[in-house]
Amino acid sequence: MQYYEDIEVGSTASFGSYEVTAEEIKSFAAQYDPQPFHIDEEAAAESMFGELVASGWHTMAMCMRMVSQNPEPVAVLAGVSADEIRWHKPVTPGLRLELHTEVIEKQPSDRDISGFITRGIEARDQHGDTVVTYETTALVKTLEYDE
């Protein structure tokens, strides 16, 4: 477990592997973003994308899944923000996503038991193409919190 004191500005990590399927794209979209290019392969073929594409919010959910499966988990108390979200490339069935992170800021909180960590996050496909970038800030436990 990584605590606030363990995390250094500039540190990077790469992890995760998420296989994107047509079934999951359609299922997520049917529930949360039912646009034709997310739920219907024929309609998607006629769209500007030319094929079925994941909702941007589904892409973010896939990234959250990979964050939660980080082999070196961070002692997060709460998420504070997600900013600067940019979808660079549509996510389509058959892509395999991987996450890359860099700590870009670290600030103590008003309490000794936690601090704020801001990370830049980038998801890339198996071809090395960036599909989404964003920044997150989380409130992270200090070692003192768990004593």
C-alpha positions in Angstrom: 0.0 0.0 0.0 1.3 3.4 -0.9 0.7 6.2 1.6 1.0 10.0 1.1 4.6 9.9 2.4 5.5 7.2 -0.1 4.4 9.1 -3.2 6.8 11.4 -5.1 6.0 14.0 -7.6 7.2 12.8 -11.0 6.8 9.1 -10.2 5.2 7.1 -13.0 3.5 3.8 -13.3 2.1 1.6 -16.1 -0.4 -1.1 -15.5 -3.6 -2.7 -16.4 -4.9 -4.5 -19.4 -8.5 -4.2 -20.3 -10.0 -6.1 -23.3 -12.9 -4.1 -24.9 -15.8 -6.2 -26.2 -18.8 -5.3 -28.4 -21.1 -6.9 -25.8 -19.8 -4.7 -23.0 -20.0 -1.6 -25.1 -23.6 -2.2 -26.0 -24.5 -3.3 -22.5 -23.0 -0.2 -20.9 -24.5 2.1 -23.5 -28.0 0.6 -23.2 -28.0 1.5 -19.5 -26.1 4.8 -19.5 -25.6 6.3 -23.0 -28.0 4.8 -25.5 -26.9 6.5 -28.6 -27.1 4.5 -31.9 -23.3 4.3 -32.5 -22.9 2.7 -29.0 -25.7 0.2 -29.1 -26.4 -0.8 -32.7 -23.7 -2.1 -35.0 -25.6 -1.3 -38.2 -26.4 2.2 -37.1 -22.7 2.6 -36.0 -21.5 1.6 -39.4 -23.5 4.5 -40.9 -22.2 7.0 -38.3 -19.1 9.2 -38.5 -17.2 6.4 -36.7 -18.0 3.7 -39.2 -18.2 1.1 -36.5 -19.4 0.5 -32.9 -17.7 2.7 -30.4 -17.6 2.9 -26.6 -19.2 5.8 -24.8 -16.6 8.2 -23.4 -18.1 7.5 -20.0 -17.6 3.8 -20.5 -14.0 4.5 -21.4 -13.6 6.4 -18.1 -15.3 3.4 -16.3 -12.8 1.0 -17.8 -9.9 3.3 -16.7 -11.4 3.4 -13.1 -11.4 -0.4 -13.2 -7.7 -0.5 -14.1 -6.9 2.2 -11.4 -8.6 0.0 -8.8 -6.5 -3.0 -9.9 -3.2 -1.2 -9.6 -0.6 -3.7 -8.3 0.7 -1.0 -6.0 -2.5 0.4 -4.6 -2.7 3.9 -3.1 -4.4 4.5 0.3 -7.1 6.7 -1.1 -9.7 8.0 1.3 -11.8 9.8 -1.4 -11.6 11.1 -4.9 -11.7 14.9 -5.1 -11.7 15.7 -8.8 -11.3 14.6 -12.4 -10.3 17.4 -14.7 -9.0 18.0 -18.2 -10.7 14.9 -19.7 -9.9 14.6 -23.3 -11.0 11.7 -25.5 -8.4 11.4 -28.3 -9.5 8.3 -30.2 -12.7 6.2 -30.2 -12.5 3.0 -28.3 -13.7 0.0 -30.4 -14.2 -3.7 -29.8 -11.0 -5.6 -29.8 -8.8 -2.9 -28.3 -6.8 -3.7 -25.2 -6.3 -0.7 -23.0 -3.4 0.0 -20.6 -3.0 2.8 -18.1 -0.1 5.2 -17.6 0.1 7.6 -14.7 2.4 10.3 -13.4 2.2 12.2 -10.1 2.1 15.8 -11.0 1.3 17.5 -7.7 1.3 16.7 -4.0 -0.1 18.9 -1.2 -0.7 18.3 2.5 -4.3 18.7 3.7 -5.4 20.6 6.7 -5.1 17.4 8.7 -2.0 15.4 9.5 -3.8 12.2 8.5 -4.0 12.9 4.8 -2.8 14.8 1.8 -3.8 15.5 -1.8 -2.2 13.7 -4.8 -2.8 14.8 -8.3 -2.0 12.4 -11.2 -2.0 12.7 -14.9 -3.6 9.6 -16.4 -3.3 8.4 -20.0 -5.0 5.2 -21.4 -3.4 3.8 -24.6 -4.4 0.9 -26.8 -2.2 -2.0 -27.8 -0.9 0.0 -30.8 0.4 2.8 -28.4 -2.3 5.2 -29.4 -3.7 7.5 -26.7 -7.5 7.1 -26.3 -8.1 9.3 -23.2 -6.1 11.7 -20.9 -7.2 13.3 -17.7 -6.1 14.4 -14.2 -7.4 13.2 -10.9 -6.9 14.5 -7.4 -7.4 12.1 -4.5 -7.2 12.5 -0.7 -4.7 9.9 0.4 -4.0 8.5 3.9 -0.7 9.3 5.7 1.1 6.6 7.6 -0.2 8.3 10.8 -3.8 7.7 9.8 -3.3 3.9 10.0 -1.4 3.9 13.3 
